[in-house]
Amino acid sequence: METSKLMTPLFYEGNFNREGRRIRAVLEREIADGTTVYRLWRGTGKPDESYPRAENDKYLLHVEINGYLLPLGITEYRLIIRSGTNAANEKLYGGKEGREQYFDNLRKSGGDDAVRAALKEEDKVIAQYGSDPARQMEYICARLEERVHTYLESKENGGQSFPDFHGALVLNDLARCQELSTVYKAKRQAERATRWAQAEAEEKAYCAERNQEAEQAVAAAIQVIRNGGILKNETVSFYRGRYSASSYSIVNYLMRQYHVDVPLRTQGWINEMLSTATIQDGRCTYIQFFRSKRGRGSQKFFECMNALIRAVTAQPPEQAA
């Protein structure tokens, strides 16, 4: 049975571990490069990886620094690959570009079987180099150096850029990092608020423009009903948001606006079939509609349309919908 120990992770449930909560961890091993020694730990219980490729691909590794477990975000399996790939490329192909050229030629000359055999041999060399503790230290130190640079940049600009807790831990400067994090979060929150306000203003302008177009189409339709002419049964859309709108056949929309009782079946016919209605002398005299097999015009429509005409003309122009 593996022996575990209570250790303090740098992060707990995704946030900096301010309260110093501890978790159970298992010491995997120590690695060194001759001057520096790092202890690598992993968690216990349920594996971190749902689909591990190997026995050493189940748990994410942490490196112990200044009393905390700093997450590396990779398993032992991945650490070996990342630590050994560059060295393997140099040994086998003379570098990354040489590898690409080698496999391009191999696909042409030997096909898939030759490529698979070469990759298998490559994996052996990667494992050989990547299992070297000194190379693993080199990889980890290079990653930590990047995080330190990110933190120092934030420290220099007073928290205007991301204050990296990994880098702060390496420098044993977590207290200052927390202060910088507060500044950075406030800055991000203000930026988000500005973006939200801008997006909201743009959405309101977008909806206003589209709704004005719809209202103009409705006003033009009312004028046709009042003065006579050909009323096109176009679709009008009223927007509540950029991606939220209600669309209507303009005739059905006016029927609702002027409280004309229209049977559901007739509403459906208006939506699907009606193309235009000709209005003359205060009555609907002619319609054009799309014909379907065994389909015909709606006699009920004339009754409803004439009711709409009466309702529109009875209302003073200044009160029109």
C-alpha positions in Angstrom: 0.0 0.0 0.0 1.4 3.4 -1.0 2.3 5.9 1.7 0.7 9.3 1.5 1.4 12.5 3.3 -0.6 15.7 3.9 0.8 18.4 1.7 -0.3 22.0 0.8 -1.2 22.5 -2.9 -0.6 25.9 -4.4 -4.2 25.9 -5.7 -7.3 24.4 -4.1 -10.5 23.9 -6.2 -9.0 26.1 -8.9 -8.1 29.1 -6.7 -5.0 30.1 -4.8 -4.9 28.2 -1.6 -5.1 31.2 0.8 -6.4 29.0 3.7 -3.5 26.6 3.4 -5.7 23.6 3.0 -3.9 20.3 2.6 -4.4 17.2 0.5 -3.0 13.7 0.6 -0.2 13.2 -1.9 2.3 10.5 -2.7 6.0 11.1 -3.2 6.9 9.8 -6.6 10.7 10.5 -6.6 13.4 13.1 -6.5 15.1 14.5 -9.5 18.3 16.6 -9.7 20.7 18.2 -12.1 23.7 18.3 -9.9 22.8 21.6 -8.1 19.1 21.6 -7.6 16.9 18.8 -6.2 13.1 18.7 -6.8 10.7 16.3 -5.2 7.8 15.2 -7.5 4.4 14.3 -6.0 1.1 13.1 -7.2 -2.4 12.8 -5.8 -4.1 9.8 -4.4 -7.5 8.2 -5.0 -9.2 8.5 -8.4 -6.8 9.1 -11.3 -6.7 12.5 -12.9 -6.7 11.1 -16.4 -9.8 9.2 -17.6 -8.0 7.5 -20.5 -4.4 6.9 -19.5 -2.0 5.6 -22.2 0.2 3.8 -19.7 0.4 3.1 -16.0 2.4 6.3 -15.5 -0.2 8.4 -17.3 -2.9 8.3 -14.5 -1.9 11.1 -12.1 -0.8 14.7 -12.7 2.6 15.6 -11.2 3.4 18.4 -8.7 6.8 19.8 -7.8 7.5 20.7 -4.2 8.7 24.3 -3.9 8.9 26.5 -0.8 6.4 24.4 1.1 3.8 24.1 -1.6 2.9 21.6 -4.3 3.1 23.5 -7.7 1.1 21.7 -10.4 3.0 20.8 -13.5 -0.2 19.9 -15.4 1.3 16.7 -16.9 1.7 13.1 -16.0 5.0 11.2 -15.7 4.2 9.8 -19.1 4.0 13.3 -20.6 7.0 14.5 -18.7 9.1 11.8 -20.3 7.9 12.7 -23.8 8.4 16.4 -23.4 11.8 16.0 -21.7 13.1 13.6 -24.4 11.5 14.7 -27.7 14.0 17.5 -28.6 17.0 15.3 -27.7 15.6 12.4 -29.7 15.0 14.6 -32.7 18.6 15.8 -32.6 20.0 12.3 -32.3 17.8 10.6 -34.9 17.2 13.3 -37.5 19.3 16.3 -36.7 16.4 18.4 -35.4 12.7 19.0 -35.9 12.9 20.0 -39.6 15.1 17.0 -40.3 12.4 14.8 -38.7 9.7 16.2 -41.0 11.9 15.6 -44.1 12.8 12.1 -42.9 9.2 11.0 -42.5 8.1 12.7 -45.8 10.7 10.6 -47.6 9.8 7.5 -45.6 6.1 7.7 -46.5 7.0 7.8 -50.2 9.6 5.0 -50.1 8.3 2.6 -47.4 4.7 3.4 -46.8 2.7 3.2 -43.6 4.5 0.1 -42.3 7.8 1.8 -42.5 6.5 4.9 -40.7 5.0 2.8 -37.9 8.3 1.0 -37.4 10.2 4.3 -37.3 7.8 5.8 -34.8 8.2 2.8 -32.6 11.9 3.2 -32.6 11.5 6.9 -32.0 9.4 6.2 -28.9 12.2 4.1 -27.5 14.8 6.9 -27.9 12.4 9.5 -26.5 11.8 7.3 -23.4 15.5 6.8 -23.1 16.3 10.5 -23.1 13.1 11.6 -21.4 13.7 9.3 -18.4 17.0 11.1 -17.6 16.4 13.1 -14.4 18.7 15.9 -15.6 16.7 16.3 -18.7 13.4 16.4 -16.7 14.9 19.0 -14.5 15.9 21.0 -17.5 12.3 20.9 -18.9 10.7 21.8 -15.5 13.2 24.6 -14.9 12.5 26.1 -18.3 8.8 26.1 -17.7 9.2 27.7 -14.3 11.6 30.3 -15.7 8.8 31.4 -18.1 6.3 31.6 -15.2 8.8 33.7 -13.2 9.2 36.1 -16.1 5.4 36.5 -16.3 5.2 37.2 -12.6 8.1 39.7 -12.7 6.4 41.6 -15.5 3.2 41.9 -13.5 5.2 43.0 -10.5 6.9 45.7 -12.5 3.7 47.1 -13.9 1.8 46.9 -10.7 -0.7 44.2 -11.6 -1.7 45.4 -15.0 -0.7 42.1 -16.5 -1.4 38.6 -15.2 0.4 37.9 -11.9 1.5 34.3 -12.2 1.3 32.4 -8.9 3.7 29.7 -10.2 6.4 32.3 -10.7 5.7 34.0 -7.4 6.0 30.7 -5.6 9.4 30.1 -7.2 10.5 33.5 -5.9 8.8 32.9 -2.6 6.7 36.1 -3.1 3.2 34.9 -2.7 2.1 37.7 -0.4 2.9 40.4 -3.1 1.4 38.2 -5.8 -2.0 38.2 -3.9 -1.9 42.0 -3.9 -1.2 42.1 -7.6 -3.9 39.6 -8.2 -6.5 41.9 -6.5 -5.4 44.7 -8.8 -5.5 42.5 -11.9 -8.9 41.1 -11.1 -10.3 44.6 -10.6 -8.8 45.7 -13.9 -10.3 42.7 -15.7 -13.7 43.3 -14.1 -13.7 46.9 -15.3 -12.7 45.8 -18.8 -15.5 43.2 -18.8 -18.0 45.8 -17.7 -16.9 48.1 -20.5 -17.2 45.4 -23.0 -20.7 44.4 -21.8 -21.8 48.0 -21.9 -20.5 48.4 -25.4 -22.1 45.1 -26.5 -25.4 46.1 -25.0 -25.3 49.5 -26.7 -24.5 47.8 -30.0 -27.3 45.3 -29.6 -29.8 48.1 -28.7 -28.8 50.0 -31.8 -29.0 46.8 -33.9 -32.6 46.1 -32.6 -33.7 49.7 -33.0 -32.5 49.7 -36.6 -34.3 46.5 -37.5 -37.4 47.4 -35.6 -37.6 50.7 -37.4 -37.4 48.9 -40.7 -40.3 46.7 -39.6 -42.3 49.7 -38.4 -41.8 51.5 -41.7 -43.0 48.4 -43.6 -46.1 48.3 -41.4 -46.8 52.0 -41.9 -46.4 51.6 -45.7 -48.9 48.6 -45.6 -51.4 50.7 -43.6 -51.1 53.5 -46.3 -51.9 50.9 -49.0 -54.9 49.8 -47.0 -56.1 53.4 -46.6 -55.4 54.6 -50.1 -55.7 51.4 -52.2 -53.1 49.5 -54.1 -51.4 46.2 -54.0 -50.5 45.0 -50.4 -47.5 42.6 -50.4 -47.7 40.0 -47.7 -44.1 40.4 -46.7 -42.6 39.1 -43.5 -41.7 41.6 -40.8 -39.5 40.9 -37.8 -39.3 42.6 -34.5 -36.2 42.2 -32.5 -35.8 41.8 -28.7 -32.1 41.0 -29.1 -29.7 40.3 -31.9 -30.5 36.6 -31.9 -34.1 36.9 -30.6 -36.9 38.1 -32.9 -40.5 37.4 -33.6 -41.5 37.3 -37.3 -44.9 37.7 -38.8 -46.7 37.8 -42.1 -47.5 41.5 -42.4 -51.2 40.8 -43.0 -51.5 38.6 -40.0 -49.6 41.2 -37.9 -52.1 43.9 -38.9 -55.0 41.6 -38.2 -53.7 41.2 -34.6 -52.9 44.9 -34.2 -56.5 45.9 -35.3 -58.1 43.0 -33.3 -59.6 41.3 -36.3 -60.7 37.8 -35.4 -59.1 35.4 -37.9 -59.5 31.6 -37.6 -56.3 29.7 -37.1 -56.7 27.8 -40.4 -57.0 31.2 -42.2 -54.0 32.5 -40.4 -52.0 29.5 -41.5 -53.2 30.1 -45.1 -52.1 33.7 -44.9 -48.7 32.8 -43.7 -48.1 30.0 -46.2 -50.0 30.9 -49.3 -50.9 34.6 -49.6 -48.7 36.7 -51.8 -50.6 40.0 -52.5 -54.0 41.6 -51.9 -55.3 44.3 -54.1 -57.4 47.0 -52.3 -59.8 49.2 -54.2 -62.6 51.4 -53.1 -62.3 50.2 -49.5 -62.5 46.5 -50.3 -60.2 43.6 -51.1 -61.0 42.9 -54.8 -58.3 40.5 -55.9 -55.6 38.3 -54.3 -52.6 36.4 -55.5 -51.5 33.3 -53.7 -49.3 30.3 -54.1 -51.1 27.3 -55.4 -50.6 23.7 -54.1 -52.0 20.5 -55.3 -55.8 20.5 -54.7 -55.3 23.9 -53.0 -57.5 26.9 -53.5 -58.1 30.4 -52.3 -59.5 31.2 -48.9 -63.0 32.7 -49.1 -62.8 33.5 -45.3 -59.7 35.6 -46.1 -61.8 38.2 -48.0 -64.2 38.5 -45.0 -61.2 39.1 -42.6 -59.4 41.4 -45.0 -62.4 43.6 -45.5 -62.8 43.7 -41.7 -59.2 44.9 -41.5 -59.7 47.6 -44.1 -62.7 48.9 -42.2 -60.8 48.9 -38.9 -57.8 50.8 -40.4 -59.9 53.4 -42.2 -62.1 54.0 -39.1 -59.0 55.0 -37.2 -57.6 58.5 -37.6 -54.2 58.4 -39.4 -52.4 59.9 -36.4 -53.5 56.9 -34.3 -52.5 54.2 -36.8 -50.7 51.2 -35.5 
